[in-house]
Amino acid sequence: MKAARILSVTIMLFTLALGSLATSACTSTADNSASSTNGGSGSGGGY
């Protein structure tokens, strides 16, 4: 029973991390394309 709970928590954390990573990647891509459109290098994320 304890192993099942640990596994459940591990899967939940992995899913959250994956979602966060995907969101971060999408934001980074959007920033890069906006930066490129404005004549920037695109590698700095528009900062």
C-alpha positions in Angstrom: 0.0 0.0 0.0 2.8 2.4 0.9 4.6 1.6 -2.4 1.5 2.4 -4.3 1.2 5.8 -2.6 4.8 6.6 -3.3 4.4 5.6 -7.0 1.3 7.8 -7.2 3.0 10.8 -5.8 6.0 10.2 -8.1 3.8 10.1 -11.2 1.9 13.2 -10.1 5.2 15.1 -9.6 6.5 13.9 -13.0 3.3 15.0 -14.7 3.5 18.4 -13.1 7.1 18.8 -14.0 6.4 17.8 -17.6 3.6 20.3 -17.9 5.7 23.0 -16.5 8.5 22.2 -18.9 6.1 22.2 -21.9 4.7 25.6 -20.8 8.2 27.0 -20.4 9.2 25.7 -23.9 6.1 27.3 -25.5 6.8 30.6 -23.8 10.4 30.5 -24.8 9.6 29.8 -28.4 7.0 32.6 -28.5 9.5 35.0 -26.9 12.2 34.0 -29.5 9.9 34.5 -32.4 8.8 37.9 -31.1 12.4 38.9 -30.6 13.3 37.8 -34.1 10.4 39.8 -35.6 11.6 42.9 -33.8 15.1 42.6 -35.2 16.6 40.9 -32.1 18.9 38.0 -32.1 16.1 35.7 -30.8 18.4 33.9 -28.4 17.8 36.2 -25.5 14.1 35.6 -25.3 13.4 39.3 -25.9 15.0 40.5 -22.7 
